[in-house]
Amino acid sequence: MTLTHACPICAAPAEPMMLPVSVRRAGRTVFRLEVPAWHCSECGYVDVEDATRESVIATLEEHTRPGDDIVFALEEA
Ligand SMILES: [Zn+2]
């Protein structure tokens, strides 16, 4: 767990945030989770660490069916 993180795009310091991810099926949200991510205040890029991304993908695979939409929603502060 690192306390600082440089943006991979512009190298500015990125801030920790929780990125909401939802699974939608036929227009309804059927599963929701929050993913720890880094948000760059300079360029707005959202970076998810590789280990986090892998566990998120594994979790999503358990809760999705073919045809579901996975929506990553960035809520502006
Ligand atoms: Zn940046």
PDB file of the backbone (N, CA, C, O) and the ligand in Angstrom, with CONECT records:
HET     ZN  A 101       1
ATOM      1  N   MET A   1       0.862  -1.197   0.000  1.00  0.00           N
ATOM      2  CA  MET A   1       0.000   0.000   0.000  1.00  0.00           C
ATOM      3  C   MET A   1       0.888   1.234   0.000  1.00  0.00           C
ATOM      4  O   MET A   1       1.637   1.472   0.947  1.00  0.00           O
ATOM      5  N   THR A   2       0.800   2.001  -1.051  1.00  0.00           N
ATOM      6  CA  THR A   2       1.593   3.221  -1.127  1.00  0.00           C
ATOM      7  C   THR A   2       0.723   4.429  -0.809  1.00  0.00           C
ATOM      8  O   THR A   2      -0.483   4.419  -1.056  1.00  0.00           O
ATOM      9  N   LEU A   3       1.330   5.446  -0.270  1.00  0.00           N
ATOM     10  CA  LEU A   3       0.578   6.638   0.117  1.00  0.00           C
ATOM     11  C   LEU A   3       0.580   7.700  -0.978  1.00  0.00           C
ATOM     12  O   LEU A   3      -0.287   8.574  -1.014  1.00  0.00           O
ATOM     13  N   THR A   4       1.554   7.614  -1.858  1.00  0.00           N
ATOM     14  CA  THR A   4       1.564   8.542  -2.978  1.00  0.00           C
ATOM     15  C   THR A   4       1.665   7.738  -4.271  1.00  0.00           C
ATOM     16  O   THR A   4       2.145   6.604  -4.287  1.00  0.00           O
ATOM     17  N   HIS A   5       1.210   8.345  -5.327  1.00  0.00           N
ATOM     18  CA  HIS A   5       1.139   7.645  -6.602  1.00  0.00           C
ATOM     19  C   HIS A   5       1.250   8.695  -7.703  1.00  0.00           C
ATOM     20  O   HIS A   5       0.512   9.681  -7.710  1.00  0.00           O
ATOM     21  N   ALA A   6       2.164   8.478  -8.615  1.00  0.00           N
ATOM     22  CA  ALA A   6       2.313   9.428  -9.709  1.00  0.00           C
ATOM     23  C   ALA A   6       1.426   9.015 -10.880  1.00  0.00           C
ATOM     24  O   ALA A   6       1.342   7.838 -11.231  1.00  0.00           O
ATOM     25  N   CYS A   7       0.779   9.988 -11.464  1.00  0.00           N
ATOM     26  CA  CYS A   7      -0.064   9.726 -12.632  1.00  0.00           C
ATOM     27  C   CYS A   7       0.796   9.172 -13.772  1.00  0.00           C
ATOM     28  O   CYS A   7       1.833   9.752 -14.095  1.00  0.00           O
ATOM     29  N   PRO A   8       0.378   8.053 -14.389  1.00  0.00           N
ATOM     30  CA  PRO A   8       1.162   7.476 -15.481  1.00  0.00           C
ATOM     31  C   PRO A   8       1.103   8.312 -16.758  1.00  0.00           C
ATOM     32  O   PRO A   8       1.908   8.105 -17.666  1.00  0.00           O
ATOM     33  N   ILE A   9       0.174   9.243 -16.838  1.00  0.00           N
ATOM     34  CA  ILE A   9       0.032  10.063 -18.034  1.00  0.00           C
ATOM     35  C   ILE A   9       0.864  11.338 -17.939  1.00  0.00           C
ATOM     36  O   ILE A   9       1.647  11.643 -18.838  1.00  0.00           O
ATOM     37  N   CYS A  10       0.692  12.078 -16.846  1.00  0.00           N
ATOM     38  CA  CYS A  10       1.355  13.385 -16.763  1.00  0.00           C
ATOM     39  C   CYS A  10       2.327  13.487 -15.593  1.00  0.00           C
ATOM     40  O   CYS A  10       2.980  14.517 -15.424  1.00  0.00           O
ATOM     41  N   ALA A  11       2.435  12.422 -14.770  1.00  0.00           N
ATOM     42  CA  ALA A  11       3.384  12.347 -13.662  1.00  0.00           C
ATOM     43  C   ALA A  11       3.065  13.268 -12.493  1.00  0.00           C
ATOM     44  O   ALA A  11       3.879  13.410 -11.581  1.00  0.00           O
ATOM     45  N   ALA A  12       1.900  13.894 -12.507  1.00  0.00           N
ATOM     46  CA  ALA A  12       1.475  14.688 -11.355  1.00  0.00           C
ATOM     47  C   ALA A  12       1.063  13.737 -10.231  1.00  0.00           C
ATOM     48  O   ALA A  12       0.718  12.587 -10.502  1.00  0.00           O
ATOM     49  N   PRO A  13       1.091  14.195  -8.973  1.00  0.00           N
ATOM     50  CA  PRO A  13       0.648  13.326  -7.884  1.00  0.00           C
ATOM     51  C   PRO A  13      -0.850  13.038  -8.010  1.00  0.00           C
ATOM     52  O   PRO A  13      -1.654  13.946  -8.222  1.00  0.00           O
ATOM     53  N   ALA A  14      -1.209  11.763  -7.877  1.00  0.00           N
ATOM     54  CA  ALA A  14      -2.616  11.384  -7.950  1.00  0.00           C
ATOM     55  C   ALA A  14      -3.146  11.156  -6.538  1.00  0.00           C
ATOM     56  O   ALA A  14      -2.394  10.798  -5.631  1.00  0.00           O
ATOM     57  N   GLU A  15      -4.444  11.367  -6.363  1.00  0.00           N
ATOM     58  CA  GLU A  15      -5.062  11.226  -5.053  1.00  0.00           C
ATOM     59  C   GLU A  15      -5.867   9.932  -4.977  1.00  0.00           C
ATOM     60  O   GLU A  15      -6.493   9.528  -5.957  1.00  0.00           O
ATOM     61  N   PRO A  16      -5.851   9.272  -3.794  1.00  0.00           N
ATOM     62  CA  PRO A  16      -6.654   8.060  -3.657  1.00  0.00           C
ATOM     63  C   PRO A  16      -8.143   8.377  -3.694  1.00  0.00           C
ATOM     64  O   PRO A  16      -8.584   9.405  -3.180  1.00  0.00           O
ATOM     65  N   MET A  17      -8.900   7.494  -4.299  1.00  0.00           N
ATOM     66  CA  MET A  17     -10.354   7.669  -4.385  1.00  0.00           C
ATOM     67  C   MET A  17     -10.999   6.291  -4.436  1.00  0.00           C
ATOM     68  O   MET A  17     -10.323   5.279  -4.620  1.00  0.00           O
ATOM     69  N   MET A  18     -12.326   6.270  -4.269  1.00  0.00           N
ATOM     70  CA  MET A  18     -13.066   5.033  -4.471  1.00  0.00           C
ATOM     71  C   MET A  18     -13.865   5.174  -5.754  1.00  0.00           C
ATOM     72  O   MET A  18     -14.688   6.079  -5.891  1.00  0.00           O
ATOM     73  N   LEU A  19     -13.616   4.277  -6.687  1.00  0.00           N
ATOM     74  CA  LEU A  19     -14.292   4.317  -7.981  1.00  0.00           C
ATOM     75  C   LEU A  19     -15.491   3.366  -7.956  1.00  0.00           C
ATOM     76  O   LEU A  19     -15.317   2.155  -7.826  1.00  0.00           O
ATOM     77  N   PRO A  20     -16.704   3.907  -8.081  1.00  0.00           N
ATOM     78  CA  PRO A  20     -17.874   3.025  -8.085  1.00  0.00           C
ATOM     79  C   PRO A  20     -17.969   2.244  -9.394  1.00  0.00           C
ATOM     80  O   PRO A  20     -17.813   2.803 -10.480  1.00  0.00           O
ATOM     81  N   VAL A  21     -18.224   0.957  -9.273  1.00  0.00           N
ATOM     82  CA  VAL A  21     -18.413   0.102 -10.438  1.00  0.00           C
ATOM     83  C   VAL A  21     -19.755  -0.601 -10.275  1.00  0.00           C
ATOM     84  O   VAL A  21     -20.039  -1.165  -9.218  1.00  0.00           O
ATOM     85  N   SER A  22     -20.570  -0.567 -11.307  1.00  0.00           N
ATOM     86  CA  SER A  22     -21.847  -1.262 -11.211  1.00  0.00           C
ATOM     87  C   SER A  22     -22.053  -2.180 -12.406  1.00  0.00           C
ATOM     88  O   SER A  22     -21.570  -1.923 -13.508  1.00  0.00           O
ATOM     89  N   VAL A  23     -22.785  -3.255 -12.152  1.00  0.00           N
ATOM     90  CA  VAL A  23     -23.138  -4.205 -13.202  1.00  0.00           C
ATOM     91  C   VAL A  23     -24.608  -4.001 -13.525  1.00  0.00           C
ATOM     92  O   VAL A  23     -25.457  -4.057 -12.636  1.00  0.00           O
ATOM     93  N   ARG A  24     -24.906  -3.769 -14.779  1.00  0.00           N
ATOM     94  CA  ARG A  24     -26.278  -3.529 -15.196  1.00  0.00           C
ATOM     95  C   ARG A  24     -26.773  -4.649 -16.099  1.00  0.00           C
ATOM     96  O   ARG A  24     -26.082  -5.107 -17.009  1.00  0.00           O
ATOM     97  N   ARG A  25     -27.984  -5.064 -15.811  1.00  0.00           N
ATOM     98  CA  ARG A  25     -28.613  -6.126 -16.596  1.00  0.00           C
ATOM     99  C   ARG A  25     -30.003  -5.650 -16.964  1.00  0.00           C
ATOM    100  O   ARG A  25     -30.828  -5.389 -16.088  1.00  0.00           O
ATOM    101  N   ALA A  26     -30.264  -5.535 -18.255  1.00  0.00           N
ATOM    102  CA  ALA A  26     -31.566  -5.068 -18.753  1.00  0.00           C
ATOM    103  C   ALA A  26     -31.966  -3.744 -18.112  1.00  0.00           C
ATOM    104  O   ALA A  26     -33.124  -3.543 -17.744  1.00  0.00           O
ATOM    105  N   GLY A  27     -30.993  -2.845 -17.984  1.00  0.00           N
ATOM    106  CA  GLY A  27     -31.302  -1.503 -17.498  1.00  0.00           C
ATOM    107  C   GLY A  27     -31.336  -1.356 -15.984  1.00  0.00           C
ATOM    108  O   GLY A  27     -31.533  -0.253 -15.474  1.00  0.00           O
ATOM    109  N   ARG A  28     -31.144  -2.464 -15.252  1.00  0.00           N
ATOM    110  CA  ARG A  28     -31.164  -2.382 -13.790  1.00  0.00           C
ATOM    111  C   ARG A  28     -29.788  -2.700 -13.223  1.00  0.00           C
ATOM    112  O   ARG A  28     -29.052  -3.521 -13.770  1.00  0.00           O
ATOM    113  N   THR A  29     -29.450  -2.040 -12.120  1.00  0.00           N
ATOM    114  CA  THR A  29     -28.188  -2.335 -11.454  1.00  0.00           C
ATOM    115  C   THR A  29     -28.373  -3.571 -10.590  1.00  0.00           C
ATOM    116  O   THR A  29     -29.220  -3.594  -9.696  1.00  0.00           O
ATOM    117  N   VAL A  30     -27.569  -4.605 -10.863  1.00  0.00           N
ATOM    118  CA  VAL A  30     -27.729  -5.864 -10.132  1.00  0.00           C
ATOM    119  C   VAL A  30     -26.572  -6.122  -9.168  1.00  0.00           C
ATOM    120  O   VAL A  30     -26.677  -6.969  -8.281  1.00  0.00           O
ATOM    121  N   PHE A  31     -25.481  -5.399  -9.340  1.00  0.00           N
ATOM    122  CA  PHE A  31     -24.341  -5.568  -8.443  1.00  0.00           C
ATOM    123  C   PHE A  31     -23.530  -4.289  -8.456  1.00  0.00           C
ATOM    124  O   PHE A  31     -23.422  -3.611  -9.478  1.00  0.00           O
ATOM    125  N   ARG A  32     -22.957  -3.968  -7.293  1.00  0.00           N
ATOM    126  CA  ARG A  32     -22.243  -2.718  -7.154  1.00  0.00           C
ATOM    127  C   ARG A  32     -21.045  -2.920  -6.246  1.00  0.00           C
ATOM    128  O   ARG A  32     -21.144  -3.625  -5.242  1.00  0.00           O
ATOM    129  N   LEU A  33     -19.929  -2.322  -6.577  1.00  0.00           N
ATOM    130  CA  LEU A  33     -18.806  -2.339  -5.650  1.00  0.00           C
ATOM    131  C   LEU A  33     -17.989  -1.064  -5.837  1.00  0.00           C
ATOM    132  O   LEU A  33     -18.156  -0.332  -6.812  1.00  0.00           O
ATOM    133  N   GLU A  34     -17.111  -0.824  -4.882  1.00  0.00           N
ATOM    134  CA  GLU A  34     -16.235   0.333  -4.992  1.00  0.00           C
ATOM    135  C   GLU A  34     -14.795  -0.145  -5.057  1.00  0.00           C
ATOM    136  O   GLU A  34     -14.367  -0.996  -4.276  1.00  0.00           O
ATOM    137  N   VAL A  35     -14.066   0.412  -5.992  1.00  0.00           N
ATOM    138  CA  VAL A  35     -12.705  -0.019  -6.271  1.00  0.00           C
ATOM    139  C   VAL A  35     -11.746   1.081  -5.842  1.00  0.00           C
ATOM    140  O   VAL A  35     -11.909   2.232  -6.249  1.00  0.00           O
ATOM    141  N   PRO A  36     -10.749   0.748  -5.028  1.00  0.00           N
ATOM    142  CA  PRO A  36      -9.747   1.764  -4.695  1.00  0.00           C
ATOM    143  C   PRO A  36      -8.929   2.118  -5.931  1.00  0.00           C
ATOM    144  O   PRO A  36      -8.398   1.237  -6.607  1.00  0.00           O
ATOM    145  N   ALA A  37      -8.830   3.404  -6.221  1.00  0.00           N
ATOM    146  CA  ALA A  37      -8.138   3.852  -7.425  1.00  0.00           C
ATOM    147  C   ALA A  37      -7.415   5.158  -7.125  1.00  0.00           C
ATOM    148  O   ALA A  37      -7.541   5.731  -6.043  1.00  0.00           O
ATOM    149  N   TRP A  38      -6.657   5.607  -8.115  1.00  0.00           N
ATOM    150  CA  TRP A  38      -5.939   6.880  -8.004  1.00  0.00           C
ATOM    151  C   TRP A  38      -6.483   7.837  -9.043  1.00  0.00           C
ATOM    152  O   TRP A  38      -6.626   7.488 -10.215  1.00  0.00           O
ATOM    153  N   HIS A  39      -6.784   9.047  -8.603  1.00  0.00           N
ATOM    154  CA  HIS A  39      -7.348  10.046  -9.512  1.00  0.00           C
ATOM    155  C   HIS A  39      -6.379  11.207  -9.640  1.00  0.00           C
ATOM    156  O   HIS A  39      -5.994  11.823  -8.646  1.00  0.00           O
ATOM    157  N   CYS A  40      -5.988  11.500 -10.876  1.00  0.00           N
ATOM    158  CA  CYS A  40      -5.070  12.612 -11.121  1.00  0.00           C
ATOM    159  C   CYS A  40      -5.860  13.915 -11.201  1.00  0.00           C
ATOM    160  O   CYS A  40      -6.791  14.046 -11.996  1.00  0.00           O
ATOM    161  N   SER A  41      -5.473  14.874 -10.366  1.00  0.00           N
ATOM    162  CA  SER A  41      -6.197  16.143 -10.374  1.00  0.00           C
ATOM    163  C   SER A  41      -5.748  17.041 -11.525  1.00  0.00           C
ATOM    164  O   SER A  41      -6.394  18.046 -11.822  1.00  0.00           O
ATOM    165  N   GLU A  42      -4.638  16.676 -12.173  1.00  0.00           N
ATOM    166  CA  GLU A  42      -4.148  17.483 -13.300  1.00  0.00           C
ATOM    167  C   GLU A  42      -4.873  17.133 -14.602  1.00  0.00           C
ATOM    168  O   GLU A  42      -5.430  18.004 -15.270  1.00  0.00           O
ATOM    169  N   CYS A  43      -4.857  15.853 -14.947  1.00  0.00           N
ATOM    170  CA  CYS A  43      -5.428  15.465 -16.246  1.00  0.00           C
ATOM    171  C   CYS A  43      -6.707  14.642 -16.101  1.00  0.00           C
ATOM    172  O   CYS A  43      -7.382  14.367 -17.093  1.00  0.00           O
ATOM    173  N   GLY A  44      -7.050  14.243 -14.859  1.00  0.00           N
ATOM    174  CA  GLY A  44      -8.299  13.530 -14.648  1.00  0.00           C
ATOM    175  C   GLY A  44      -8.212  12.030 -14.870  1.00  0.00           C
ATOM    176  O   GLY A  44      -9.221  11.331 -14.783  1.00  0.00           O
ATOM    177  N   TYR A  45      -7.016  11.528 -15.156  1.00  0.00           N
ATOM    178  CA  TYR A  45      -6.852  10.098 -15.402  1.00  0.00           C
ATOM    179  C   TYR A  45      -7.105   9.312 -14.114  1.00  0.00           C
ATOM    180  O   TYR A  45      -6.669   9.714 -13.035  1.00  0.00           O
ATOM    181  N   VAL A  46      -7.815   8.187 -14.241  1.00  0.00           N
ATOM    182  CA  VAL A  46      -8.057   7.297 -13.104  1.00  0.00           C
ATOM    183  C   VAL A  46      -7.252   6.030 -13.311  1.00  0.00           C
ATOM    184  O   VAL A  46      -7.416   5.335 -14.314  1.00  0.00           O
ATOM    185  N   ASP A  47      -6.373   5.729 -12.353  1.00  0.00           N
ATOM    186  CA  ASP A  47      -5.486   4.579 -12.458  1.00  0.00           C
ATOM    187  C   ASP A  47      -5.858   3.553 -11.399  1.00  0.00           C
ATOM    188  O   ASP A  47      -6.010   3.892 -10.226  1.00  0.00           O
ATOM    189  N   VAL A  48      -6.005   2.296 -11.813  1.00  0.00           N
ATOM    190  CA  VAL A  48      -6.264   1.205 -10.876  1.00  0.00           C
ATOM    191  C   VAL A  48      -5.040   0.301 -10.876  1.00  0.00           C
ATOM    192  O   VAL A  48      -4.568  -0.112 -11.935  1.00  0.00           O
ATOM    193  N   GLU A  49      -4.526  -0.006  -9.690  1.00  0.00           N
ATOM    194  CA  GLU A  49      -3.319  -0.827  -9.617  1.00  0.00           C
ATOM    195  C   GLU A  49      -3.612  -2.240 -10.119  1.00  0.00           C
ATOM    196  O   GLU A  49      -4.737  -2.731 -10.019  1.00  0.00           O
ATOM    197  N   ASP A  50      -2.573  -2.884 -10.661  1.00  0.00           N
ATOM    198  CA  ASP A  50      -2.746  -4.189 -11.305  1.00  0.00           C
ATOM    199  C   ASP A  50      -3.359  -5.228 -10.364  1.00  0.00           C
ATOM    200  O   ASP A  50      -4.265  -5.963 -10.756  1.00  0.00           O
ATOM    201  N   ALA A  51      -2.865  -5.289  -9.117  1.00  0.00           N
ATOM    202  CA  ALA A  51      -3.373  -6.290  -8.175  1.00  0.00           C
ATOM    203  C   ALA A  51      -4.844  -6.035  -7.871  1.00  0.00           C
ATOM    204  O   ALA A  51      -5.632  -6.972  -7.744  1.00  0.00           O
ATOM    205  N   THR A  52      -5.209  -4.756  -7.755  1.00  0.00           N
ATOM    206  CA  THR A  52      -6.600  -4.387  -7.509  1.00  0.00           C
ATOM    207  C   THR A  52      -7.459  -4.768  -8.697  1.00  0.00           C
ATOM    208  O   THR A  52      -8.547  -5.323  -8.544  1.00  0.00           O
ATOM    209  N   ARG A  53      -6.956  -4.462  -9.884  1.00  0.00           N
ATOM    210  CA  ARG A  53      -7.708  -4.743 -11.109  1.00  0.00           C
ATOM    211  C   ARG A  53      -8.002  -6.240 -11.229  1.00  0.00           C
ATOM    212  O   ARG A  53      -9.106  -6.631 -11.607  1.00  0.00           O
ATOM    213  N   GLU A  54      -7.014  -7.071 -10.908  1.00  0.00           N
ATOM    214  CA  GLU A  54      -7.207  -8.521 -11.023  1.00  0.00           C
ATOM    215  C   GLU A  54      -8.279  -9.017 -10.064  1.00  0.00           C
ATOM    216  O   GLU A  54      -9.101  -9.856 -10.434  1.00  0.00           O
ATOM    217  N   SER A  55      -8.279  -8.505  -8.828  1.00  0.00           N
ATOM    218  CA  SER A  55      -9.288  -8.976  -7.873  1.00  0.00           C
ATOM    219  C   SER A  55     -10.667  -8.453  -8.247  1.00  0.00           C
ATOM    220  O   SER A  55     -11.671  -9.130  -8.028  1.00  0.00           O
ATOM    221  N   VAL A  56     -10.717  -7.245  -8.814  1.00  0.00           N
ATOM    222  CA  VAL A  56     -11.999  -6.693  -9.252  1.00  0.00           C
ATOM    223  C   VAL A  56     -12.568  -7.523 -10.403  1.00  0.00           C
ATOM    224  O   VAL A  56     -13.760  -7.831 -10.428  1.00  0.00           O
ATOM    225  N   ILE A  57     -11.711  -7.877 -11.343  1.00  0.00           N
ATOM    226  CA  ILE A  57     -12.172  -8.682 -12.479  1.00  0.00           C
ATOM    227  C   ILE A  57     -12.694 -10.029 -11.991  1.00  0.00           C
ATOM    228  O   ILE A  57     -13.714 -10.514 -12.480  1.00  0.00           O
ATOM    229  N   ALA A  58     -11.992 -10.639 -11.021  1.00  0.00           N
ATOM    230  CA  ALA A  58     -12.442 -11.924 -10.478  1.00  0.00           C
ATOM    231  C   ALA A  58     -13.800 -11.778  -9.802  1.00  0.00           C
ATOM    232  O   ALA A  58     -14.681 -12.621  -9.967  1.00  0.00           O
ATOM    233  N   THR A  59     -13.962 -10.686  -9.030  1.00  0.00           N
ATOM    234  CA  THR A  59     -15.239 -10.453  -8.357  1.00  0.00           C
ATOM    235  C   THR A  59     -16.347 -10.219  -9.371  1.00  0.00           C
ATOM    236  O   THR A  59     -17.446 -10.755  -9.229  1.00  0.00           O
ATOM    237  N   LEU A  60     -16.063  -9.423 -10.390  1.00  0.00           N
ATOM    238  CA  LEU A  60     -17.081  -9.135 -11.396  1.00  0.00           C
ATOM    239  C   LEU A  60     -17.486 -10.394 -12.154  1.00  0.00           C
ATOM    240  O   LEU A  60     -18.654 -10.564 -12.503  1.00  0.00           O
ATOM    241  N   GLU A  61     -16.522 -11.275 -12.409  1.00  0.00           N
ATOM    242  CA  GLU A  61     -16.850 -12.504 -13.141  1.00  0.00           C
ATOM    243  C   GLU A  61     -17.841 -13.363 -12.365  1.00  0.00           C
ATOM    244  O   GLU A  61     -18.650 -14.080 -12.955  1.00  0.00           O
ATOM    245  N   GLU A  62     -17.773 -13.286 -11.022  1.00  0.00           N
ATOM    246  CA  GLU A  62     -18.703 -14.070 -10.203  1.00  0.00           C
ATOM    247  C   GLU A  62     -20.117 -13.498 -10.256  1.00  0.00           C
ATOM    248  O   GLU A  62     -21.092 -14.210 -10.017  1.00  0.00           O
ATOM    249  N   HIS A  63     -20.221 -12.200 -10.572  1.00  0.00           N
ATOM    250  CA  HIS A  63     -21.515 -11.537 -10.471  1.00  0.00           C
ATOM    251  C   HIS A  63     -22.109 -11.111 -11.806  1.00  0.00           C
ATOM    252  O   HIS A  63     -23.159 -10.470 -11.848  1.00  0.00           O
ATOM    253  N   THR A  64     -21.443 -11.466 -12.884  1.00  0.00           N
ATOM    254  CA  THR A  64     -21.966 -11.069 -14.184  1.00  0.00           C
ATOM    255  C   THR A  64     -22.356 -12.282 -15.020  1.00  0.00           C
ATOM    256  O   THR A  64     -21.866 -13.395 -14.824  1.00  0.00           O
ATOM    257  N   ARG A  65     -23.243 -12.020 -15.942  1.00  0.00           N
ATOM    258  CA  ARG A  65     -23.616 -13.020 -16.941  1.00  0.00           C
ATOM    259  C   ARG A  65     -23.304 -12.420 -18.308  1.00  0.00           C
ATOM    260  O   ARG A  65     -23.164 -11.203 -18.434  1.00  0.00           O
ATOM    261  N   PRO A  66     -23.194 -13.260 -19.325  1.00  0.00           N
ATOM    262  CA  PRO A  66     -22.962 -12.720 -20.668  1.00  0.00           C
ATOM    263  C   PRO A  66     -24.043 -11.697 -21.032  1.00  0.00           C
ATOM    264  O   PRO A  66     -25.230 -11.934 -20.809  1.00  0.00           O
ATOM    265  N   GLY A  67     -23.628 -10.576 -21.585  1.00  0.00           N
ATOM    266  CA  GLY A  67     -24.587  -9.548 -21.992  1.00  0.00           C
ATOM    267  C   GLY A  67     -24.758  -8.433 -20.987  1.00  0.00           C
ATOM    268  O   GLY A  67     -25.349  -7.400 -21.300  1.00  0.00           O
ATOM    269  N   ASP A  68     -24.239  -8.631 -19.762  1.00  0.00           N
ATOM    270  CA  ASP A  68     -24.320  -7.564 -18.768  1.00  0.00           C
ATOM    271  C   ASP A  68     -23.406  -6.403 -19.153  1.00  0.00           C
ATOM    272  O   ASP A  68     -22.388  -6.584 -19.821  1.00  0.00           O
ATOM    273  N   ASP A  69     -23.794  -5.213 -18.716  1.00  0.00           N
ATOM    274  CA  ASP A  69     -22.940  -4.050 -18.900  1.00  0.00           C
ATOM    275  C   ASP A  69     -22.223  -3.747 -17.596  1.00  0.00           C
ATOM    276  O   ASP A  69     -22.837  -3.733 -16.529  1.00  0.00           O
ATOM    277  N   ILE A  70     -20.927  -3.506 -17.686  1.00  0.00           N
ATOM    278  CA  ILE A  70     -20.157  -3.086 -16.517  1.00  0.00           C
ATOM    279  C   ILE A  70     -19.871  -1.604 -16.676  1.00  0.00           C
ATOM    280  O   ILE A  70     -19.280  -1.180 -17.669  1.00  0.00           O
ATOM    281  N   VAL A  71     -20.296  -0.815 -15.687  1.00  0.00           N
ATOM    282  CA  VAL A  71     -20.199   0.633 -15.789  1.00  0.00           C
ATOM    283  C   VAL A  71     -19.256   1.156 -14.713  1.00  0.00           C
ATOM    284  O   VAL A  71     -19.477   0.948 -13.520  1.00  0.00           O
ATOM    285  N   PHE A  72     -18.212   1.830 -15.149  1.00  0.00           N
ATOM    286  CA  PHE A  72     -17.301   2.503 -14.233  1.00  0.00           C
ATOM    287  C   PHE A  72     -17.735   3.957 -14.165  1.00  0.00           C
ATOM    288  O   PHE A  72     -17.681   4.671 -15.166  1.00  0.00           O
ATOM    289  N   ALA A  73     -18.163   4.394 -13.000  1.00  0.00           N
ATOM    290  CA  ALA A  73     -18.689   5.744 -12.874  1.00  0.00           C
ATOM    291  C   ALA A  73     -17.774   6.580 -11.996  1.00  0.00           C
ATOM    292  O   ALA A  73     -17.535   6.251 -10.834  1.00  0.00           O
ATOM    293  N   LEU A  74     -17.281   7.630 -12.548  1.00  0.00           N
ATOM    294  CA  LEU A  74     -16.449   8.548 -11.777  1.00  0.00           C
ATOM    295  C   LEU A  74     -17.311   9.709 -11.319  1.00  0.00           C
ATOM    296  O   LEU A  74     -17.813  10.495 -12.123  1.00  0.00           O
ATOM    297  N   GLU A  75     -17.469   9.795 -10.007  1.00  0.00           N
ATOM    298  CA  GLU A  75     -18.273  10.881  -9.458  1.00  0.00           C
ATOM    299  C   GLU A  75     -17.367  12.070  -9.162  1.00  0.00           C
ATOM    300  O   GLU A  75     -16.425  11.972  -8.376  1.00  0.00           O
ATOM    301  N   GLU A  76     -17.663  13.165  -9.789  1.00  0.00           N
ATOM    302  CA  GLU A  76     -16.847  14.362  -9.591  1.00  0.00           C
ATOM    303  C   GLU A  76     -17.068  14.925  -8.197  1.00  0.00           C
ATOM    304  O   GLU A  76     -18.200  15.007  -7.720  1.00  0.00           O
ATOM    305  N   ALA A  77     -15.988  15.307  -7.554  1.00  0.00           N
ATOM    306  CA  ALA A  77     -16.103  15.856  -6.203  1.00  0.00           C
ATOM    307  C   ALA A  77     -16.601  17.304  -6.286  1.00  0.00           C
ATOM    308  O   ALA A  77     -16.769  17.959  -5.257  1.00  0.00           O
TER     309      ALA A  77
HETATM  310 ZN    ZN A 101      -2.332  13.118 -14.858  1.00  0.00          ZN2+
END
